[in-house]
Amino acid sequence: MSLTSRLGIDVPVVLGPFGGLSSIDLTAAVSTAGGLGSYGLYGFDGDRIRATATELRARTDRPFALNLWLPHREAGEHDPAAFDRGEFDRAVEGMAELYAEAGVRPPEWPVAPLPRFDEQLEAALDARPAALSFVFGVPSRNVVEEAHRRGIVVIGAATTVDEARAQEAGGVDAVVASGAEAAGHRSSFLLESERSLVGGLSLIPQVVDAVGIPVIAAGGIADRRGVAAAFALGASAVQAGTVFLATAQSAAPAIHRERIRAALATDTVLTRAMSGRVARGLPNRAVRSIEQSGAGATFPLQNILTGVFRRAAQAQGDRPELLSLWMGQSAGLSRFDDAADVFAELAAGVPDGR
């Protein structure tokens, strides 16, 4: 059975899950159009996950995916006792000007942890989406088996061939091969992100050759040409993010969407400044200030600390210098304001019979 049939979708086009910029409108729009809309659940507790799934089902009767970040080896992700007070103090002091610029008080100690993964997982499984996708590792066999018992397709993510092999060995049903061109956080987990920067043109066919499960191509896919290329390289489906992030249905602020359309491939950078993990986006005052001062903390503490001024900047509207301007290297190919138009353009690149 093809991946498209197994997911119950009409077109092998997947919406990239955005860790903090997912929206009900965009996810539902892609699913309703015949693709697989995805919603990122980073930072959501169980109640919010259940409410999100309920809201999605009220907006579309088509399949959708939910996405979770697996607990990482870096300390402190779900345990406040593991946060380092000295690291907290140094980072907050180093970002004092950014808090002041946003007009907010610096965060205070202690820092609240992220919701526990077990709570997130239970809620996501209870929601019974068509697919559960995971980043930053391989879901355990127990998780995969429980998802399958509930009729849920499991999708992993890889930035190298070895990671794709690990996903297949773990029992996932499909793997996203994410090229270095992709926006946002690198989902690397076997090697450091800086050592896992393989471009899509190289990564996709090597992953296709290395595994027997369907490969979903991601990174730099923004129009029918990118879709056609991905299928020519052996992919079974494509995943697009930035081009959808630039639409009116996305949760990105208007200024972020404008910057996406204006960006050149050479404008984006890889940085740990805003979250503590390597991610691709547009450099701005916040990124440069943190990198120059060395004020950045490790993930997830850095993400929590920058979130204080990032949320304020988003609420204030026209404050792009304090936002996380995530976007991939094909950002400038984003030409449509409506998600339906983006989907139609991508679908036009899918070969007949796929």
C-alpha positions in Angstrom: 0.0 0.0 0.0 1.3 3.4 -0.9 2.0 6.0 1.8 -0.7 8.2 0.3 -3.3 5.4 0.6 -2.2 4.5 4.1 -2.6 8.1 5.3 -5.9 8.4 3.5 -4.8 11.5 1.6 -5.3 12.4 -2.1 -1.9 14.1 -2.8 1.5 13.2 -1.4 2.1 16.7 0.0 2.7 17.2 3.7 2.7 20.4 5.7 5.8 20.8 7.7 5.0 20.9 11.5 6.0 24.3 13.0 7.2 24.0 16.6 5.8 27.4 17.6 4.0 28.7 14.5 1.5 26.1 13.7 -2.1 27.2 13.2 -5.5 25.5 13.0 -6.3 27.5 9.9 -3.2 26.3 8.0 -3.3 22.7 9.1 -6.9 22.4 8.2 -6.4 24.1 4.9 -3.8 21.7 3.7 -5.8 18.6 4.9 -8.9 19.9 3.3 -7.1 20.4 0.0 -6.1 16.7 0.0 -2.7 16.7 1.6 -1.5 15.9 5.1 -1.8 19.0 7.4 0.5 18.8 10.4 0.4 20.6 13.7 3.5 21.0 16.0 2.8 20.4 19.7 6.1 21.7 21.1 5.5 23.0 24.6 1.8 21.9 24.7 0.4 20.1 27.8 -2.1 17.3 27.5 -5.2 19.4 27.8 -4.0 21.8 25.1 -3.1 18.9 22.8 -6.6 17.4 23.2 -8.2 20.8 22.6 -6.1 21.3 19.5 -7.1 17.9 18.0 -10.8 18.7 18.8 -10.5 22.1 17.1 -8.8 20.5 14.0 -11.6 18.0 13.7 -14.2 20.7 13.8 -12.4 22.4 10.9 -11.7 19.5 8.6 -12.9 15.9 8.2 -9.7 14.9 6.4 -6.6 13.3 7.9 -4.0 15.3 9.8 -0.8 14.7 11.6 0.4 15.8 15.1 4.1 16.3 15.8 6.1 15.8 19.0 9.7 16.6 20.0 11.3 13.5 21.7 13.1 14.1 25.0 16.7 15.0 24.2 19.9 14.0 25.9 20.6 17.6 26.8 19.7 18.2 30.5 16.8 20.2 31.8 14.2 19.6 29.1 11.5 18.4 31.5 13.2 18.8 34.8 13.6 22.3 36.4 16.1 21.0 38.9 18.5 20.3 36.0 18.5 24.0 34.9 21.8 25.7 35.9 21.3 28.9 37.9 24.6 30.4 36.8 23.8 29.8 33.2 20.4 31.4 33.7 21.9 34.5 35.3 24.5 34.9 32.6 22.0 34.6 29.8 19.5 37.0 31.3 22.2 39.6 32.0 23.6 39.2 28.5 20.1 39.7 27.0 19.1 42.7 29.2 19.0 45.1 26.3 16.7 42.9 24.3 14.2 42.6 27.2 14.3 46.4 27.6 13.8 46.9 23.9 10.7 44.7 24.0 9.5 46.6 27.1 9.3 43.5 29.3 10.7 42.5 32.6 13.5 39.9 32.4 12.4 36.4 33.5 12.9 35.4 37.1 14.3 32.3 38.7 13.1 29.5 39.0 12.1 28.6 35.4 9.1 26.4 34.8 9.9 23.2 32.8 8.3 22.0 29.7 5.3 19.7 29.9 6.4 16.1 30.5 6.7 14.0 27.3 4.6 11.1 28.7 1.7 13.5 29.2 2.1 14.9 25.7 2.3 11.4 24.2 -0.7 10.1 26.0 -2.8 13.0 24.8 -1.5 12.7 21.2 -2.3 9.0 21.1 -5.7 9.6 22.5 -6.4 12.1 19.7 -5.9 9.4 17.1 -4.5 11.5 14.3 -3.9 9.9 11.0 -0.1 10.2 11.7 2.2 11.0 14.6 5.5 12.5 13.6 8.5 12.7 15.8 11.7 14.8 15.7 15.1 14.6 17.6 15.3 10.9 17.8 13.6 7.5 17.3 10.4 6.8 19.1 10.6 3.7 21.3 9.2 0.4 20.1 6.4 0.6 22.7 5.3 4.0 21.3 5.4 2.7 17.7 3.4 -0.4 18.6 0.8 1.6 20.6 0.4 4.0 17.7 -0.1 1.1 15.3 -2.6 -0.5 17.7 -4.7 2.7 17.4 -4.3 2.8 13.6 -1.8 5.7 13.6 1.0 6.0 11.0 4.3 6.8 12.6 6.7 9.2 10.8 10.3 9.8 11.9 12.8 12.4 10.8 16.4 12.2 9.6 19.2 14.5 8.5 21.6 11.8 7.6 21.5 8.3 6.1 22.5 6.8 9.5 19.6 8.5 11.1 17.2 7.2 8.5 18.4 3.7 9.0 17.9 4.1 12.8 14.3 5.3 12.1 13.6 2.2 10.0 15.2 -0.1 12.6 12.9 1.5 15.2 9.8 0.5 13.2 8.5 3.8 11.9 6.4 3.7 8.8 8.0 6.6 6.9 10.9 8.9 7.3 11.3 12.6 6.5 14.7 13.2 4.9 15.4 16.8 5.8 18.0 18.6 3.7 20.2 21.3 5.1 18.2 23.9 3.1 15.2 23.5 5.5 13.9 26.2 7.8 13.9 26.1 11.6 15.5 23.5 13.8 17.7 20.8 12.5 16.3 17.5 13.8 19.7 15.8 14.0 20.2 13.3 16.8 23.1 10.9 16.1 25.7 13.6 15.4 25.9 17.3 16.2 23.8 19.4 13.8 26.8 21.1 12.4 28.1 17.7 11.3 24.8 16.7 9.8 24.3 19.4 7.1 23.6 17.3 4.1 21.8 19.1 1.2 18.6 17.6 -0.1 20.0 16.7 -3.6 22.5 14.5 -1.9 20.5 13.3 1.1 17.2 12.2 -0.5 18.5 9.6 -3.0 21.0 8.2 -0.5 18.2 7.7 2.0 15.9 6.2 -0.6 18.7 3.7 -1.4 19.4 3.0 2.3 15.9 2.2 3.6 12.9 0.2 2.5 10.3 2.5 4.0 8.7 5.5 2.2 10.9 8.7 2.2 9.3 12.1 2.5 11.6 14.8 1.0 11.9 18.0 2.9 14.1 21.2 2.6 14.0 23.8 -0.1 10.8 22.6 -1.7 8.7 25.6 -2.6 7.1 25.0 -6.0 6.3 22.3 -8.6 9.9 22.2 -9.7 11.1 21.2 -6.3 8.4 18.6 -6.0 9.2 17.0 -9.4 12.9 16.9 -8.4 12.1 15.2 -5.1 10.1 12.5 -6.9 12.8 12.1 -9.5 15.2 11.4 -6.6 13.0 8.6 -5.4 10.8 10.3 -2.7 7.3 9.0 -2.0 6.0 12.3 -0.8 7.2 15.9 -0.1 7.0 18.1 2.9 7.0 21.9 2.6 7.2 24.4 5.3 8.4 27.9 4.6 6.2 28.4 1.5 3.2 27.7 3.7 4.5 29.8 6.5 4.3 32.8 4.1 0.6 32.4 3.7 -2.2 34.3 5.4 -3.4 31.1 7.2 -0.1 30.7 9.0 0.5 31.9 12.6 3.6 33.9 11.5 3.3 37.7 12.0 2.8 39.7 8.8 6.3 41.2 9.0 7.7 37.6 9.2 5.8 36.6 6.1 7.1 39.7 4.3 10.7 38.9 5.2 10.2 35.3 3.8 9.1 36.6 0.4 12.0 39.1 0.2 14.8 36.7 1.4 17.6 35.5 -0.8 19.1 32.0 -0.4 22.2 33.6 0.9 20.4 35.6 3.6 19.6 32.8 6.0 22.0 31.5 8.6 22.3 28.6 11.0 22.2 29.8 14.6 21.8 28.5 18.2 21.1 32.1 19.4 17.3 32.0 19.7 16.7 28.5 21.2 20.0 26.9 22.1 19.6 24.4 19.2 20.8 24.9 15.6 18.1 26.4 13.4 17.9 28.1 10.1 16.5 31.6 9.8 17.1 35.2 9.0 19.6 37.0 11.2 18.4 40.1 13.0 19.4 42.3 15.9 18.5 39.6 18.5 20.6 36.9 16.8 23.6 39.2 16.3 23.4 40.5 19.9 23.3 37.1 21.5 26.0 35.6 19.2 28.3 38.6 19.8 27.8 38.7 23.6 28.0 34.9 24.0 24.9 35.2 26.2 23.2 32.2 24.9 22.2 29.3 27.2 21.7 25.7 26.2 18.3 24.3 25.0 15.6 24.4 26.3 16.6 27.2 28.7 17.6 29.6 26.0 14.4 29.0 24.1 12.4 29.8 27.3 14.4 33.0 28.0 14.2 34.4 24.5 10.5 33.5 24.4 9.9 36.4 26.9 10.9 39.1 24.4 9.8 37.2 21.3 6.2 36.9 22.5 6.2 40.6 23.3 7.6 41.5 19.9 5.0 39.4 18.1 2.2 41.0 20.1 3.5 44.5 19.3 3.4 43.7 15.5 6.2 45.4 13.6 9.2 44.2 15.7 11.1 41.8 13.4 14.4 42.5 15.1 13.2 40.6 18.2 11.5 37.6 16.5 12.7 34.2 15.4 12.5 34.6 11.7 12.7 31.0 10.7 12.8 30.3 7.0 14.6 28.0 4.5 16.9 28.7 1.6 14.0 28.7 -0.9 12.1 31.4 1.0 12.2 33.8 -1.9 10.3 31.4 -4.1 7.2 32.0 -1.9 4.8 33.8 -4.1 1.3 33.0 -2.9 -0.7 34.5 -0.1 -3.3 31.7 0.2 -2.5 28.1 1.3 -4.8 26.7 -1.3 -2.8 28.3 -4.1 0.5 27.0 -2.6 -1.0 23.5 -2.4 -2.1 23.7 -6.0 1.3 24.8 -7.1 3.0 21.9 -5.2 0.5 19.4 -6.4 1.2 20.3 -10.0 4.7 18.9 -9.6 3.5 15.4 -8.4 4.0 12.9 -11.2 0.9 11.3 -12.7 -0.1 8.2 -10.8 1.5 9.3 -7.5 
